[in-house]
Every structure is written in structure tokens, then in C-alpha cells.
Amino acid sequence: MQKQKPNYRPIIFTVFLCLVAAAGLYYFTKDDAPATVSQIKTSYFQSNAEFAETIEKHLTAEIGKQKYFWLGYEADNEVQFDLTNLLKQQIEKQNGPFDIVIIDQELMLTEEQEKVFAKTHRIPLKENFAEAAELIKANKDKRILVITAAVYSSNFILSNPHGKINELTNLKPLVFSLGFFPVANKEERQTLFKCDTEDKTGTAPWACAVINKARVVRRKVDLEKLNGATPLRVGLMDSTGDVDYMVLVGK
């Protein structure tokens, strides 16, 4: 009796449906995934000052064209606080001192820390974004700096103070948003914001962009340079928009 040939049609049809579903999922979700473009690849620095200087040199033309800037970092992170101040100094070295420096009240800075930034105004940006927008719009011809949290400055979170103030002012600042660069799986526990699919805080787009970038590049990180007798600091910078930059820095 002749053996019946196996019928592969159901399997082929199932595989085809899976491929179609995967393609459809990619098509409908690809635009939702935060996109970044490398500007300064993973590098090692003797200090934050060297990193800040490297960023300024890379963006000399862009910085020179701007009067209006935002710097966002993770509150209570001393490394990022220091780098934020050094970036401010690098900008001022080229453009001159800022006329207006708005500090987000939610950062809970001490008087000494506010003096470091040469604060002129303290505003809770989340609640009083309209007040900040009015101040910025009224002084649009002056040199303005806003210092806030990274989740409030990143263009990945459309409804944050950065997005709302942009809508009210019709002005686009040059933005640096700083995040922690975890160079190992265990360091991811130290990240301030979590890449959570059931995120209820609204911070996941920023958190996922940071974590995903770190995971992509950290397999090439030379840990010996970070743990040697004179440890270096690892850092990188990606663009996240026309005038928006994500800066990741190690501990």
C-alpha cells in the first residue's frame, strides 16, 4: 500500500500567518520606538570636564546658533549634576553668560547648588509650565537656560514640561538630557527610571531609550579601563531629534 505523503500545507500556512502578524506588528509599532542616532560613540574620559569639552567640540556650530537651552539630569546624581554644570560652562564659553537661568523647583537643590548654576528663577515646571513659558517667550531674544529632570527635558515624553512649553512658546531649545549608563546587568538596578511595559508614570519612553542603548553598546565596553588604577569614565551621546540629545554617563 502506497504511503500517504505528509501534508505540510497547515504548517506552511501557520508559518505564513506568523510572518504576516510579525510584519504587521513591526509596521504599526516601529514609529513608537524611540529612535536615536549616534553622535559620540562609546568613549572613555579622564573626567567630566573632558566629556563636556568633547560634547561642545562636536556641537560647536549648533551651540553657536542657539540662545535657548535645556539641561536635564537625574536628581541627586552627583556625577550628572557636575556634568550638567560643566556643559553649562562650555556653552557659556562660546555664547557668553546666560541672562536667565530657570531651575526646576522639583530638583530640590540647595542654595549652594543653585548658586553653582547662577539661578535667576526657581519654578516648579510640572505645575507652572505656563508661567515658565511666559517668562521664556517674553525674553526670547536673551540667553536662556532651563535646568530640570531628564524626564522633563527629553523629547521622548511629549506631555512633559519640555513638550508643553514648546507648544506655548513656539521656540525650540537645544536640549541635553542626561542618563545613567549601566555597563553591566547588575548596574541596571541603579537606574532611576524603569523600562516598564505597564508604566503608569509616563517615564518609560525615556527609560527604555536609555536601557536599550546601553544594552546595545555595552558588550564592547572595556571594563579594565573603568576599573583600573586610574579609572576612566564611560560616556556617549546620541541625537533624539533635530536639537535634542541623549547623553549617557557612567558612575
N, C-alpha and C positions, 0 to 999 in steps of 0.2 A: 504494500500500500504506500502510495506517494505521501511523503511528509508535507504537512501544510506549512507554507512559508510564513515566518513571523510577520505580523502586521505592525510595522513601525509608524504608521500614519498617526495614531493618537499621541505617540511620544513626540514626533516631529511637530504636530500641531500645538502641543503643550509648550514645547521649547519656543516655538514661534510666538505664541501669546506672551510668554515671559519676556522675550526680547522686545516686543512691541510695548508692553507695560513699562519696562525699564527705560526705553527710549522716551515714552510719554512722560514718565516721572522726571527724567533729566530735563526735557524740554520745558516743563512747567515750573521746575524749581531752580534751574540754573541761574535765573536772574535774581533769585532771592539770596543766593550765596554771596557773602561778602567777597569782593574781588580786590586783590592788592597787586601792585607791580613793584618789583624790587628796585630800589634806588641806591641803597648802600647795602651790599651783601654782608652776610655774617662776618664780622671783623672783630679784632681784639685791640683794646685800647689800654694805655698806661693809666688813664684817668678819665673821669667825666669831662674834664676840660678838653682833652684831646678829642673825645667823641663829639662834643658840642662844636668844636672848631671844624671837624670833618663835615658835620652837617651844614654849617654855614658856607664852607667852601663849595660843597656840592650844589647848594641852592643860592649862590651869590646873586645871580640875576633875578630870581624870583623874589628874594627878600628885598632887594633894592627897589623893586617896583611897588612894594606894599607899604602902607602906613598902619594897617589894621591887622592885628594878630590875636590868635587864641593859643594858649598853652594849657593842656590838660594833663594831669598826672594822677596817680593813685595816692589818696590821702594817707598820711602817716608813713609814707615810704621815703626814708631819708635820702636814698640814692637818687630817686626820681625828683625829690624836692631840689636837691643840689643840681641835677642836670637841667631842671626847668629854669633855675636861676642863671645857670651858665648859658643856656640858649638865649635867654633874655639879654644877657650881656653881649653875646655875639651879634644879635640883631641890632642892638644899640650902637655897637662898634661901627656898624655900617650906616645905620639910618639916623643916629642921634638918639638922645634920651626920649622915652615915651612921655607925652604930655598927660595922658590919662592911663592909670593902671587900676583896673577893676578887679578886686579879689572876691571870689565867691565865698560868702559867709559860711557855707556848709563845709568848707575845708577846715574850719575851726583852728585857724592859725593863731599863734601867739602874737603879741605886739612886736616882739623881736623878729619873728618870721615875716610879718607884714612889712617891717622896715627894710628887710633884705630885698623885698620886691619893690620898695618905694611906692607903696599903696597910696592912691588918691581917693578911691571909693571902695566901700565894702557893701556888697548887695547879695542877698540870697537869690541866686539866679533862677532856681526852680520855681519859687513862688512869685518873684518880682521881675520876671524876664521882660515885661513890658516897660518897667522903669529903666532897666539896663538898655533896652532898645532905644528909648527916647534919648538917653544920655549919649549913646553912640551916634545916633542919627544927627543930633544937634552939634556934634563935634567931628563930623566925618572928614573934615579937612586936617584934623590933628592926628598925631601919632597915638594910637590906642592899643592897649594890651588888656586882654581878659585872661585871668588865671582861674582855672576851675578844675573839676574832676574829669578824668579821661572819658568817662561815660557821658558827661555833659558836653564834651567838645567833639567827640567822634561823629563823623557824618554817617556812620552805620546805623545810628539811632535817630530816626527822623524827627521824633517828637520831643527830643531833649532840648535844653535851653539854646544850644547852638542852632538847631533847626528852626526853632520858634523865633529867635531873634533875627536870623537871616530873612525870614519871611516878612517881619515887621520893618526891617531896615532896607532891604534890597541891596545889602552890602555883603560881599564875600571876603571874609578874613583868610589869611594864610594860617593854617591850623597844624599844630603838632600835638598829637595825643600819645602819651607815654604809657607803656605797659610793661609788666614783668616778663622776662624771658626765662622760662623754666628749661634748663638744659638737660634735665632727666625726669623720668616719670614721677619720682618721689617729690620733686620740686613743684609739680603741678598742684599739690595740696596747699602750697603757699600762695596760689593765685587768689586775688581778692574777689574777682567775679567768676562765676562758674558757667561753663558752656552746657546749659541745661535745656533739653528739648521741651520740658514743661515749665520753662521760665515764666515767672509771674512778675519779675521786677523790670523787665524790658531791657536788661543789660546783656542778654545772650548774644546778640549780633556782634557786639564788641568782644565779649569774652571768647566766642568761638573763633573770631578772626585771629586773636592773639594766640590761642592754643593751637589752632590748625597751622599757623605759620611756624610756630616753634617746633611742632612735631615734624614738619616737612624738612626743616633745615638742621635740626639738632643732631641728627645722625652723623653729620660732618663736623660737629664741634670738637675741637681738640681740647679735651678735659685737662690735659697736662699743663696747658697754658693758663688755665683757670685755677689750678691747684698747686702751682709750683712755688718756689721760694719767694718769688716776686709775682704774685698772681695778677693776671690781666683781667680786664672786664670785657665781656662779650656784648655786642650790640649790633643792631641792624636798623634799616629804615625802608619802609615801603610807602608808595603813594596809594591813597584810597580814594582819590578824586583829583580834580584839576588843581586844587590848592589845599589839599588835605593829606596829612602824612601820619603814619603809624610808626612810632619809634619804640623798639623793644630793647630793654637793657637788663643785663643780668644783675645778680645781687652783689 
